[in-house]
């Protein structure tokens, strides 16, 4: 049975609510609004972009609330935090989404997700070979995206 976005949002609200309760944090409407906005997204984002998005949608959230809520969500495994080579942390929702890896443009910072079953096979083989129980992994490949390559090609003088 395929879960809908609404089903997933209900599940993450319940998980987050339990996490806040267990750790004696306040359950504020702002925290749940931030969680819902994250789970409506389909992209990677930074805290500042999320804050601006929330403000333009007339949510009454402070920058500090966004940053603090993101850390709470990372701590209860509802959001993953990535450091894709720059000083700027990027986030993505993680609950109910399959393992995937990333290709990152070193020029513009574009992030593309991909999934290749051969990576799982390699992970299993390495775990067996080295007697490790592999619990998780992160694979980030860096390069120059097609748009940046085209931009560079159009700026380069013709040498023929």
Backbone torsions as a table, in degrees:
resi	resn	phi	psi	omega
1	UNK	NA	129.2	-179.7
2	UNK	-81.6	126.7	177.1
3	UNK	-83.0	141.2	178.7
4	UNK	-87.4	166.6	177.0
5	UNK	-58.2	-39.7	179.7
6	UNK	-63.8	-40.0	178.2
7	UNK	-62.5	-44.4	-179.6
8	UNK	-64.6	-42.3	179.1
9	UNK	-61.1	-42.6	177.2
10	UNK	-60.5	-43.0	-179.7
11	UNK	-63.7	-44.8	-178.0
12	UNK	-69.9	-33.0	175.7
13	UNK	-61.9	-43.1	179.5
14	UNK	-64.3	-44.9	178.9
15	UNK	-61.9	-45.9	-179.0
16	UNK	-64.7	-42.4	179.3
17	UNK	-59.5	-45.7	178.1
18	UNK	-63.5	-39.6	179.1
19	UNK	-63.9	-44.5	179.4
20	UNK	-62.7	-44.6	-179.7
21	UNK	-62.2	-48.2	-177.9
22	UNK	-60.0	-33.9	-177.1
23	UNK	-101.5	12.4	177.5
24	UNK	57.7	40.0	173.2
25	UNK	-99.2	151.1	179.0
26	UNK	-70.8	142.0	175.5
27	UNK	-95.0	95.0	-177.5
28	UNK	-101.6	150.8	177.7
29	UNK	-59.7	-33.2	-179.3
30	UNK	-63.7	-42.4	179.6
31	UNK	-61.8	-42.6	-179.5
32	UNK	-71.9	-32.4	176.2
33	UNK	-65.0	-41.4	178.2
34	UNK	-62.8	-46.1	178.2
35	UNK	-57.1	-47.3	-179.3
36	UNK	-62.9	-43.0	179.3
37	UNK	-61.5	-39.6	178.2
38	UNK	-62.4	-44.1	-176.3
39	UNK	-77.5	-6.2	171.9
40	UNK	-91.3	-12.4	-178.0
41	UNK	-81.6	160.0	175.9
42	UNK	-123.9	10.3	-173.1
43	UNK	-125.5	175.5	169.8
44	UNK	-86.4	148.5	-176.0
45	UNK	-149.2	159.4	173.8
46	UNK	-105.1	164.7	-175.2
47	UNK	-60.1	-40.6	-178.6
48	UNK	-64.4	-42.7	178.6
49	UNK	-63.0	-39.2	177.4
50	UNK	-65.3	-43.1	178.8
51	UNK	-59.6	-48.1	-179.9
52	UNK	-62.3	-42.4	177.7
53	UNK	-58.8	-45.0	-179.6
54	UNK	-64.5	-41.7	-179.8
55	UNK	-65.6	-41.3	-179.6
56	UNK	-68.1	-21.6	176.9
57	UNK	-94.4	13.9	174.6
58	UNK	65.5	26.7	170.9
59	UNK	-78.2	143.6	179.0
60	UNK	-96.0	77.4	178.9
61	UNK	-123.9	145.5	176.2
62	UNK	-92.2	161.7	176.3
63	UNK	-58.4	-43.7	-179.5
64	UNK	-61.0	-39.7	179.0
65	UNK	-63.2	-41.4	178.5
66	UNK	-61.9	-50.6	-179.0
67	UNK	-61.7	-44.9	-179.1
68	UNK	-66.7	-39.0	179.1
69	UNK	-67.4	-39.5	176.6
70	UNK	-58.4	-42.6	178.9
71	UNK	-64.1	-40.3	176.3
72	UNK	-61.7	-41.2	-179.3
73	UNK	-68.9	-34.7	175.1
74	UNK	-66.0	-43.4	-177.9
75	UNK	-64.0	-27.5	178.1
76	UNK	-104.5	19.7	173.0
77	UNK	61.1	29.3	174.6
78	UNK	-95.7	-17.3	179.5
79	UNK	-137.0	140.5	174.8
80	UNK	-103.2	140.2	178.4
81	UNK	-107.1	130.7	-179.9
82	UNK	-121.1	147.9	172.4
83	UNK	-120.3	94.2	-175.0
84	UNK	-88.6	53.5	172.8
85	UNK	87.0	-21.3	179.2
86	UNK	-104.4	175.3	178.6
87	UNK	-74.5	-11.5	-175.7
88	UNK	-87.8	119.7	176.4
89	UNK	-76.0	140.3	174.5
90	UNK	-119.9	153.5	-174.8
91	UNK	-126.9	159.4	171.1
92	UNK	-152.8	152.0	176.6
93	UNK	-66.7	151.4	-176.2
94	UNK	-130.4	-19.7	-176.2
95	UNK	-75.2	129.7	176.7
96	UNK	77.2	12.6	-179.5
97	UNK	-119.1	137.4	-174.3
98	UNK	-70.6	157.9	176.5
99	UNK	-56.8	135.9	177.6
100	UNK	-150.7	168.5	-179.8
101	UNK	-122.8	178.1	-171.9
102	UNK	-132.3	146.0	167.6
103	UNK	-115.9	127.7	-174.7
104	UNK	-121.1	130.6	175.8
105	UNK	-77.7	123.2	-179.0
106	UNK	-72.8	-12.5	-178.7
107	UNK	-93.8	-56.4	-175.5
108	UNK	-101.9	-12.3	178.4
109	UNK	86.4	4.2	178.5
110	UNK	-57.1	137.6	-180.0
111	UNK	-117.1	127.7	177.4
112	UNK	-121.8	130.6	177.8
113	UNK	-88.4	147.3	172.8
114	UNK	-147.3	158.2	178.4
115	UNK	-135.0	127.9	179.2
116	UNK	-134.6	119.2	-176.9
117	UNK	-60.8	-20.2	178.9
118	UNK	-66.0	-27.3	178.5
119	UNK	-65.6	-40.3	176.7
120	UNK	-62.5	-40.6	178.4
121	UNK	-63.0	-42.6	178.5
122	UNK	-64.2	-43.6	179.2
123	UNK	-58.3	-45.6	178.8
124	UNK	-64.1	-43.3	-178.3
125	UNK	-64.2	-45.2	-180.0
126	UNK	-64.3	-41.5	177.6
127	UNK	-59.7	-45.9	178.4
128	UNK	-64.4	-46.2	-176.2
129	UNK	-62.9	-40.6	-175.9
130	UNK	-102.1	7.5	179.5
131	UNK	56.5	50.5	176.6
132	UNK	-118.3	142.0	167.1
133	UNK	-93.7	103.5	-178.2
134	UNK	-75.3	119.6	-177.6
135	UNK	-95.9	-29.3	178.3
136	UNK	-166.9	167.5	177.9
137	UNK	-150.6	166.0	174.0
138	UNK	-140.4	123.3	177.2
139	UNK	-121.8	118.0	177.6
140	UNK	-122.6	122.0	177.4
141	UNK	-106.5	134.2	-177.5
142	UNK	-112.7	143.3	178.3
143	UNK	-170.1	-157.5	178.3
144	UNK	-118.9	123.4	-177.6
145	UNK	-69.5	164.8	-178.7
146	UNK	-58.7	-39.7	179.8
147	UNK	-63.1	-44.1	-179.8
148	UNK	-69.6	-33.7	176.4
149	UNK	-63.4	-44.7	179.0
150	UNK	-62.1	-43.4	179.4
151	UNK	-60.6	-42.9	178.3
152	UNK	-65.2	-42.3	-179.5
153	UNK	-63.9	-35.8	-178.9
154	UNK	-76.1	-23.0	178.5
155	UNK	-87.0	-22.7	-178.3
156	UNK	-73.5	135.6	177.3
157	UNK	-69.0	146.1	178.9
158	UNK	-72.3	124.8	-176.5
159	UNK	-100.5	9.5	-179.1
160	UNK	-90.1	NA	NA
